Amino acid sequence: MRLHRLEVCAFGPYASREVVDFDALGTDGLFLLHGDTGAGKTTLLDAVAFALFGTVPGARGQVKRLRCDLADHDTATEVALELTVQGHRLRVVRSPEYQRPKRRGDGFTTQQAKASLSWVGEPPPGLPADGITRIDEVSRTVQRLLGMSAEQFFQVVLLPQGEFARFLRADTAEREQLLERLFGTQRFAEAEKWFRELRTTRGRELEQRRQVVREWVARIAQVAKEDAPDDDLDAWLDDVRMRTADAVAAAERAGREAAQARDRADAVLEERRVAAERVRRVRAASESLAALEKEADRRAGWKAELAAARRAATVTGLAAEADRQRVRFDQARDAEAAVREELLAAGVDGVDSEVAVVRRRAGELREEAGALAGLVAEAEQQQRDRTRLRDLAETATYAAAQATALGEKLEGLPERLKELRAELDRAAEAAVRLDGLREREAELAAALADAERLPGLESAAARALEAEQAAVDAHQNAREALLDLRDRRLAGMAAELAAGLRDGEPCAVCGSADHPAPAAATALVGEAEERAAAEREQTAEQRRHQAVAARHEADRAVAAVRERLRDRTAEQLAHTLGDVRDELATLGELAARKAKLDGLVRAAEAEHEELVAERTAAERTAATAEEQRRSLDDQVRQRQRRLDAAAGGFADVSERRAHLVAVVGMLETLADARTACDAARARLDEHLAAVRDAARQAGFDTVEAARDAARSEARIAELERALADAETAEATARAVLAEPELAGVSPDDVVDVESARAAAELARSRAEAAAATLQAETQRARDLEGLVGKLGSALAELAPAEEEYAELDALTDVVNGRGQNARRMSLRSYVLAARLEEVAVAATARLRSMSHGRYSFVHSDAAGARGTRGGLGLDVLDDYSGTVRPAKTLSGGESFLASLSLALGLADVVAAETGGALLDTLFVDEGFGTLDGETLDVVMDVLDELRAGGRVVGLVSHVEELRQRIPTRLRVRKSRTGSSVQLEGAVAA
């Protein structure tokens, strides 16, 4: 991978478009990126990272605030990078998401993030020739071409010295986090997790199998009715099975004996039951014959009563029919008398005439009533027409009054409709103005809040300026003190070396064993004092940087607030905001009535149309009703004259016709009643003569005697049944006494059945109890055998499962750094330890060169203190003393050498691990200020070696001495309007 050109616009501190030509900078293979603190040196590296991956390294990537605060609102934030990867040249352009002022109105809008990738030349196979515009697809394509992730790129290409200094001093957990990000050992962590989850799963399965065994043992104990022992389970099972078999055999013997006793008792009971039954039958037959003998006279009376009832049956039937004929005659005679009285009361003549005369008179009156039927219909129509006349008069009057009322209502409606429409227009206009006024209110409220917090921001800015000045002074003082100590230490270095000389021992400088004139010891400055002063200088510098950043932030906050206020005071804003809110309240109330007013206008319009239609209909209804009333009134008067003439002496024609119809009906009823009465009298005489003849033939003197001898059907059936039962009972009793098996049996004999029944029941209950016991013991034996078999199967399945789980448990502990794993290293830590060992080997080659062969990295895979995880130990071997010392004991310059060596070694290992593209461009960020001149020469020699093969190395530093050593430079200038870049040295020439 080689970088060619970088363009940044409104990014970080760069307000306008700035261009970095890496082809020009990389002509010598080594260039310097320098400038004042906070000018934006590291931002250029962030821009490279952002163009490739859409994010920036370190803590800066967590802020996600990349736009320049000093950039013009219309200038878009953009980063463009041209580079060559795997022989293909491409251009990547990205814009982050940021907030910009709205082009119309006040407030801010979100500018969405964008990304594009285009090819300068032929695209790689399988990729679109017209480029890529989706953000996620651009990131995936870049990562695939580079062969490394963003985390790996930040460690391999943008060497962050601060992070590797922390890496040197970190514990195992912190080193593990960084190495995991770089080497992607997540698959080994997944393997550890897989082993743990598999062990958990197998453990649950094993526990389920053990639980099954425990359940079978508990069920066997429940069947055996005793507690299972904790050990020697097989002996207990054998003993239980033997005792169960003995109990079954004993129950079988007891069952046989009880069954034999039950059979003997049942035989005795059956014999006594038969004897008792014979005695009972003889006794019952004898008692039945004695009772029948006592009722012989009573049965003779039943026979005489039954014979007289059968003779009287023919007479009672005819007598009953004669009684019914008498009732019919009485009814016909009463009906005739009632009709005659009604006719006399109505004043009708000739009611005592013959039937033929009465029927002729009824015919004459019927003809007269028929003639009046047509006039009755006209009379009914006359009543309906009179009612219709009244309804028409009322309708005409009501419709005329309704038309007048509707006309009065229509007079004021147009003016009211006009007022409602005008008010609706005002409400609609208020609704349109409401949104703009709300935005104006929000802008004024925000401005007022800014105006109120401006004094506090100005005070904070003043305090930040004072703090910055104090921090600058403190840093200068600390730096002067450090330089003074270094000068004093260099001046007294000879005395310091002389203090370590011993007679007969060679000098560390010249090698001579003679020390003729060792330097005198004056006030010496030791290494610890110099290191403490350096740490104080570094702390002061950090505080200075923090103070400068805080002052810049406070100034930006004040400038942003002043720009938004545009010279408006808090009093002006408060007054304007009050006016706007009053107007907003007024317009809000008016706009809220818009929907209601719109409904009122539509209702008024609909009401006007409805009233006009109703008035027209009312006027039409009044005219029609009046015309119909006049026409109908003429018809009613003419018809009334005809009806008055036909009514005669009655109230109307209907009444006269009804009278005639009623008289005709009564006359016909009288004729029918007289005819029926004559016929009923004749039938009654015939039936009376027949009854008297039948009584004499049945042997009765009178009809009343026959009636007395008659009996009901139920009584006759009762007498017949009683006589038949007596005859049957006598025959049955005699047949029983004649049976051969009852010969010699006396009704006075006594048989004891109860004692035999009690003995049989006792024997039966004992036999049933013995059978139940046998069944229970047999079932218990079967259950026990089944449970023992299932327990054996469960134990057979449990044994291999326990062996498998024991092996898996031990292996899981080893993979996860526990159990038999003496080094307490998990699989992931083991892999990372191997990678760290490779890094240590690669870094040692450069560290020994930079430290003149004094230092080398030592990797340790020993377990940590108190049994904690190990494998990621990294110490430093000091060849001067021959001891391995912690990296934390290195001085500031030595820590920089170790960090740089570690970063370069890690870059080589990661690049080889990922198989990514060849890295032709490399950046080293800061850290050179801690080196002395000689060490700096060594470091520069190592960096010169990195240029081999056409690689370009960029150094990011503000160390002045590097400007003299490196002719190719890119300077970053800082100003109030934004940072800028400028080529210097050989490039500018």
CORQUICOR-V100492 format. One record per run of one state. SS is the DSSP state (alpha for helix, beta for strand, coil for the rest). FROM is the first residue (numbers start at 0). LEN is the number of residues. If there is no record, write none. Layout:
ss=SS from=FROM len=LEN
ss=SS from=FROM len=LEN
//
This chain:
ss=coil from=0 len=1
ss=beta from=1 len=8
ss=coil from=9 len=1
ss=beta from=10 len=1
ss=coil from=11 len=2
ss=beta from=13 len=1
ss=coil from=14 len=3
ss=beta from=17 len=4
ss=alpha from=21 len=4
ss=coil from=25 len=4
ss=beta from=29 len=6
ss=coil from=35 len=5
ss=alpha from=40 len=13
ss=coil from=53 len=6
ss=alpha from=59 len=4
ss=coil from=63 len=3
ss=beta from=66 len=1
ss=coil from=67 len=10
ss=beta from=77 len=8
ss=coil from=85 len=2
ss=beta from=87 len=8
ss=coil from=95 len=2
ss=beta from=97 len=4
ss=coil from=101 len=6
ss=beta from=107 len=4
ss=coil from=111 len=2
ss=beta from=113 len=6
ss=coil from=119 len=12
ss=beta from=131 len=1
ss=coil from=132 len=2
ss=alpha from=134 len=12
ss=coil from=146 len=3
ss=alpha from=149 len=7
ss=coil from=156 len=1
ss=beta from=157 len=3
ss=alpha from=160 len=9
ss=coil from=169 len=2
ss=alpha from=171 len=12
ss=coil from=183 len=2
ss=alpha from=185 len=39
ss=coil from=224 len=8
ss=alpha from=232 len=62
ss=coil from=294 len=1
ss=alpha from=295 len=50
ss=coil from=345 len=9
ss=alpha from=354 len=17
ss=coil from=371 len=1
ss=alpha from=372 len=119
ss=coil from=491 len=1
ss=alpha from=492 len=7
ss=coil from=499 len=27
ss=alpha from=526 len=39
ss=coil from=565 len=4
ss=alpha from=569 len=23
ss=coil from=592 len=1
ss=alpha from=593 len=54
ss=coil from=647 len=5
ss=alpha from=652 len=45
ss=coil from=697 len=5
ss=alpha from=702 len=7
ss=coil from=709 len=3
ss=alpha from=712 len=25
ss=coil from=737 len=2
ss=alpha from=739 len=3
ss=coil from=742 len=11
ss=alpha from=753 len=62
ss=beta from=815 len=1
ss=coil from=816 len=9
ss=beta from=825 len=1
ss=alpha from=826 len=24
ss=coil from=850 len=4
ss=beta from=854 len=6
ss=coil from=860 len=4
ss=alpha from=864 len=3
ss=coil from=867 len=5
ss=beta from=872 len=6
ss=coil from=878 len=4
ss=beta from=882 len=4
ss=alpha from=886 len=3
ss=coil from=889 len=2
ss=alpha from=891 len=23
ss=coil from=914 len=6
ss=beta from=920 len=5
ss=coil from=925 len=2
ss=alpha from=927 len=3
ss=coil from=930 len=2
ss=alpha from=932 len=14
ss=coil from=946 len=1
ss=alpha from=947 len=3
ss=coil from=950 len=1
ss=beta from=951 len=5
ss=coil from=956 len=3
ss=alpha from=959 len=6
ss=coil from=965 len=2
ss=beta from=967 len=6
ss=coil from=973 len=6
ss=beta from=979 len=6
ss=coil from=985 len=4
//
